[in-house]
Amino acid sequence: MANMFSLHGKNVVITGAGGSIGMQIALLFADAGASTLTLIDSSSQALSKLERAFTLQPRRFDCKLMFEKCDMTDEKQLSPILDRLDAYGGIDVMVNNAGVFPTDLDGDAIHVSLRAWELTYQVNVLGTWLGCKHAILSMRRNKKTSGSVINVSSVAGLVGSATAQLAYTASKGAVIAMTRELGIVHAKEGYRFNCLCPAPLDSPMLNDFLDADDEPTKHENDQDLAVECFSMNRRQRREVHLPQGRFGNPVEVAGAALFLACTASSFVNSTELVVDGGLTKAFVTPEGPRHYSQRHLRR
């Protein structure tokens, strides 16, 4: 039996590739044998960091890498990048991972800004739709009989958050609803659409959120220590709701993405793969020390 978890011969596109999740997906997909990887990000700095990560990564497969700076909300920028993949046979796997979380603009129904709504929907929803649209067009042009589109949402799209982030939550819920419909509409073409819904991950985005959560309590003697301790308290207030007592690791989300990308998931469509350590299923979390992620998962 052929390796069901192989991406051999597949052309893959990953948006938001310079972020924590996108980078780990890119590295893992290269290891899984992808033929080409088109890695898209709006930040030149993030793309440079990603390129450096690949130079440090042992390469077991011959994967053509293409790094592209692109604003995912601008179809005129995106379309020609994806059209160029026709030279390699068209898109087989599309990972729509680009997203924003404007913590300084978001809030509850009273305090969320109009700018937060505009920004989250432009990037998280419109950008995801454009990625889906052009993946479908590429698959059709190249007469693909199968294809996988993976849209990265969040557990915030499934359950409410007591730390108000209304625009972000609504945008991630919209991604889930859109993905479900796309999977049904295009099922008989062989094109699968699924969502990844990770819980908060130990990443720069999470740390920015924790830093912006509250004003730290100040002590006269050692302000830096006070800020550090208060930051840990913010972290602990959230970790207590996670059954394993810790945030997830981006590598753990990448593994779930690989499953959705390859033939091992060929009968998985229009659904949400929740990567949250049991968070959304827990009523009372267990006592005891936290469970640390396995060392072999850490890059």
Phi and psi in degrees as a GROMACS rama.xvg file:
@    title "Ramachandran Plot"
@    xaxis  label "Phi"
@    yaxis  label "Psi"
@TYPE xy
-63.6379  153.922  ALA-2
-65.9573  111.348  ASN-3
-71.8893  -12.3775  MET-4
-105.868  16.812  PHE-5
-91.8202  146.464  SER-6
-111.145  23.7645  LEU-7
-57.0881  128.559  HIS-8
81.4772  3.51112  GLY-9
-97.1784  140.783  LYS-10
-98.3678  121.057  ASN-11
-118.722  139.102  VAL-12
-119.064  132.583  VAL-13
-127.863  121.883  ILE-14
-95.8842  159.888  THR-15
58.784  33.113  GLY-16
-70.4986  -17.399  ALA-17
-86.7897  -6.3445  GLY-18
-81.3726  178.214  GLY-19
-60.4687  -48.9118  SER-20
-69.9003  -47.8028  ILE-21
-58.164  -41.4964  GLY-22
-63.9463  -43.8611  MET-23
-68.3076  -36.0046  GLN-24
-63.3568  -44.5726  ILE-25
-60.6221  -46.8709  ALA-26
-63.4845  -42.187  LEU-27
-68.6765  -40.526  LEU-28
-66.4328  -33.4484  PHE-29
-64.4378  -43.4133  ALA-30
-61.6049  -32.2921  ASP-31
-79.8845  0.493539  ALA-32
97.5715  16.4404  GLY-33
-54.2623  140.633  ALA-34
-73.5099  -48.4734  SER-35
-133.002  146.706  THR-36
-126.397  115.195  LEU-37
-98.737  112.986  THR-38
-109.632  112.702  LEU-39
-111.583  135.992  ILE-40
-153.739  153.758  ASP-41
-83.2124  -9.42347  SER-42
-110.06  122.113  SER-43
-62.9976  -37.442  SER-44
-63.5879  -42.7361  GLN-45
-64.7827  -38.8214  ALA-46
-66.0201  -38.6519  LEU-47
-63.8358  -40.7234  SER-48
-63.8049  -40.4136  LYS-49
-64.5996  -42.5902  LEU-50
-62.3821  -39.0789  GLU-51
-64.7402  -38.2584  ARG-52
-61.0634  -37.0849  ALA-53
-70.4421  -32.8187  PHE-54
-68.6356  -26.1848  THR-55
-89.4041  -13.1553  LEU-56
-87.1462  126.727  GLN-57
-59.269  129.028  PRO-58
-100.697  114.783  ARG-59
-100.19  -8.37865  ARG-60
-133.135  156.541  PHE-61
-91.5931  96.8943  ASP-62
-117.317  125.559  CYS-63
-78.304  124.893  LYS-64
-106.457  132.917  LEU-65
-129.023  119.23  MET-66
-102.193  123.975  PHE-67
-130.401  124.656  GLU-68
-84.909  128.39  LYS-69
-159.337  139.018  CYS-70
-86.2457  111.573  ASP-71
-65.86  -12.9516  MET-72
-88.9508  -2.94933  THR-73
-109.288  102.013  ASP-74
-62.7498  -30.6733  GLU-75
-67.4682  -28.3303  LYS-76
-79.5843  -41.6366  GLN-77
-72.7927  -44.2624  LEU-78
-55.0146  -50.8122  SER-79
-64.8969  -30.3358  PRO-80
-63.3238  -45.846  ILE-81
-75.7212  -32.3923  LEU-82
-62.6676  -31.1163  ASP-83
-64.4742  -19.3948  ARG-84
-72.7554  -9.91299  LEU-85
-58.296  -29.3383  ASP-86
-65.4711  -19.6862  ALA-87
-108.085  4.56915  TYR-88
106.921  2.63785  GLY-89
89.6141  171.52  GLY-90
-75.5958  133.989  ILE-91
-105.509  -37.6801  ASP-92
-134.445  129.107  VAL-93
-121.756  123.556  MET-94
-112.754  107.464  VAL-95
-90.3272  93.4269  ASN-96
-110.615  -11.8862  ASN-97
-62.5086  133.964  ALA-98
-165.95  161.863  GLY-99
-131.114  153.96  VAL-100
-138.386  86.5617  PHE-101
-78.7964  81.1321  PRO-102
-60.0109  -30.8908  THR-103
-78.2387  -13.3462  ASP-104
-110.076  -21.3414  LEU-105
-84.4163  168.36  ASP-106
172.298  -157.208  GLY-107
-84.2418  -173.815  ASP-108
-60.442  -27.2472  ALA-109
-85.1148  -38.2505  ILE-110
-104.824  -11.5009  HIS-111
-64.808  137.838  VAL-112
-88.8165  155.275  SER-113
-60.1384  -35.4053  LEU-114
-61.4444  -36.2551  ARG-115
-62.8191  -42.9053  ALA-116
-61.9988  -46.5075  TRP-117
-62.3836  -44.9533  GLU-118
-68.6025  -47.7957  LEU-119
-65.8414  -37.5802  THR-120
-76.071  -34.2  TYR-121
-62.2304  -48.2444  GLN-122
-85.0576  -53.9493  VAL-123
-72.2822  -34.1307  ASN-124
-103.565  -58.2045  VAL-125
-60.7539  -44.7741  LEU-126
-60.9196  -40.508  GLY-127
-65.6124  -42.7512  THR-128
-59.5608  -44.8399  TRP-129
-62.2417  -39.6584  LEU-130
-61.7743  -43.7047  GLY-131
-62.7165  -46.553  CYS-132
-56.5347  -49.3549  LYS-133
-78.4788  -22.2656  HIS-134
-66.6808  -44.2097  ALA-135
-61.5093  -46.3025  ILE-136
-60.667  -41.4813  LEU-137
-64.8389  -44.5649  SER-138
-61.7633  -41.6845  MET-139
-67.3  -45.0787  ARG-140
-58.1942  -36.2082  ARG-141
-97.8986  14.0118  ASN-142
54.547  42.1073  LYS-143
-71.2735  137.946  LYS-144
-102.201  -0.732292  THR-145
-154.405  155.306  SER-146
-175.012  154.791  GLY-147
-128.636  127.587  SER-148
-116.084  125.217  VAL-149
-116.457  117.776  ILE-150
-105.106  124.321  ASN-151
-86.7588  112.777  VAL-152
-105.632  -131.992  SER-153
-170.05  157.434  SER-154
-62.5741  -19.3404  VAL-155
-62.398  -23.7616  ALA-156
-80.3592  -8.48876  GLY-157
-107.083  -34.1165  LEU-158
-133.895  156.947  VAL-159
-76.1974  158.476  GLY-160
-116.821  129.733  SER-161
-72.5647  -23  ALA-162
-88.8549  101.145  THR-163
-55.7606  127.663  ALA-164
-151.532  56.111  GLN-165
-58.8607  -46.0443  LEU-166
-65.7592  -43.767  ALA-167
-62.7275  -47.2986  TYR-168
-59.293  -45.442  THR-169
-63.7407  -38.5816  ALA-170
-66.1138  -38.12  SER-171
-73.663  -31.68  LYS-172
-65.0964  -37.6679  GLY-173
-64.1159  -38.6501  ALA-174
-61.7952  -41.5859  VAL-175
-62.8854  -47.88  ILE-176
-62.2325  -43.0163  ALA-177
-62.4407  -42.4757  MET-178
-64.2123  -42.0294  THR-179
-58.3312  -46.0819  ARG-180
-68.2843  -42.8487  GLU-181
-59.2742  -40.0227  LEU-182
-62.5168  -35.9067  GLY-183
-74.9461  -44.8492  ILE-184
-60.871  -39.0837  VAL-185
-105.994  11.5546  HIS-186
-59.8439  -41.6577  ALA-187
-77.176  -7.1263  LYS-188
-86.4478  -8.98523  GLU-189
88.9408  10.9227  GLY-190
-99.7581  118.242  TYR-191
-98.4135  141.952  ARG-192
-128.168  122.97  PHE-193
-138.762  158.301  ASN-194
-107.87  141.649  CYS-195
-98.7595  129.348  LEU-196
-122.941  85.4848  CYS-197
-81.1701  151.229  PRO-198
-76.1834  172.968  ALA-199
-52.8763  136.112  PRO-200
-112.397  152.982  LEU-201
-72.3894  93.8702  ASP-202
-151.896  166.788  SER-203
-57.1168  -36.4371  PRO-204
-62.056  -43.3985  MET-205
-64.6745  -43.6724  LEU-206
-62.4766  -37.7459  ASN-207
-61.909  -40.626  ASP-208
-64.7623  -44.2735  PHE-209
-64.541  -38.6272  LEU-210
-65.6408  -31.5449  ASP-211
-89.6946  -2.07837  ALA-212
-65.5933  -49.869  ASP-213
-144.596  163.735  ASP-214
-77.7733  129.719  GLU-215
-68.2491  149.291  PRO-216
-74.251  131.242  THR-217
-102.835  136.54  LYS-218
-115.795  149.906  HIS-219
-68.2809  -36.9877  GLU-220
-76.6672  -46.4996  ASN-221
-143.976  87.7314  ASP-222
-64.0514  -39.7516  GLN-223
-62.0626  -42.1954  ASP-224
-65.4061  -39.5171  LEU-225
-61.7488  -43.2041  ALA-226
-63.2941  -42.9104  VAL-227
-62.6997  -45.8116  GLU-228
-63.6874  -40.6154  CYS-229
-66.1749  -37.2522  PHE-230
-62.1445  -40.9845  SER-231
-63.6177  -37.3662  MET-232
-61.8308  -41.4214  ASN-233
-61.154  -43.146  ARG-234
-62.8145  -46.2771  ARG-235
-64.4838  -33.6539  GLN-236
-61.7568  -27.6763  ARG-237
-92.279  -38.2497  ARG-238
-62.9413  -27.7998  GLU-239
-63.1904  -22.3602  VAL-240
-86.2895  -6.89155  HIS-241
-95.3398  122.603  LEU-242
-53.8369  -34.516  PRO-243
-85.5172  -4.03245  GLN-244
75.1828  19.4552  GLY-245
-151.459  161.343  ARG-246
-78.1127  159.281  PHE-247
-74.3975  170.003  GLY-248
-111.887  137.733  ASN-249
-53.17  -30.7189  PRO-250
-62.462  -33.5588  VAL-251
-69.1697  -30.0717  GLU-252
-73.9788  -36.435  VAL-253
-60.5032  -38.4458  ALA-254
-61.7046  -40.454  GLY-255
-66.1945  -37.5664  ALA-256
-63.2668  -39.9482  ALA-257
-61.3446  -41.973  LEU-258
-57.1099  -46.1317  PHE-259
-69.9351  -24.6724  LEU-260
-80.5672  -28.7572  ALA-261
-102.276  178.026  CYS-262
-70.6577  -12.4894  THR-263
-60.1469  -23.4232  ALA-264
-110.271  27.821  SER-265
-62.2447  -18.455  SER-266
-109.972  19.5711  PHE-267
-105.646  118.004  VAL-268
-151.459  145.2  ASN-269
59.236  38.0183  SER-270
-134.795  176.062  THR-271
-115.346  124.016  GLU-272
-95.2558  109.152  LEU-273
-91.7934  121.192  VAL-274
-115.989  83.5142  VAL-275
-138.101  11.8361  ASP-276
63.5244  17.7839  GLY-277
94.011  4.39206  GLY-278
-53.0839  -50.1578  LEU-279
-76.6032  -4.60131  THR-280
-108.178  -2.57929  LYS-281
-92.3851  136.636  ALA-282
-100.753  -53.6122  PHE-283
-123.012  130.567  VAL-284
-85.7885  152.311  THR-285
-71.444  154.424  PRO-286
-82.9639  166.556  GLU-287
114.66  173.549  GLY-288
-67.1865  157.621  PRO-289
-66.3746  155.422  ARG-290
-100.304  117.106  HIS-291
-81.567  149.207  TYR-292
-65.3002  149.979  SER-293
-65.7254  140.256  GLN-294
-61.8853  -32.5808  ARG-295
-69.9908  -12.7183  HIS-296
-85.191  -17.862  LEU-297
-84.2248  133.191  ARG-298
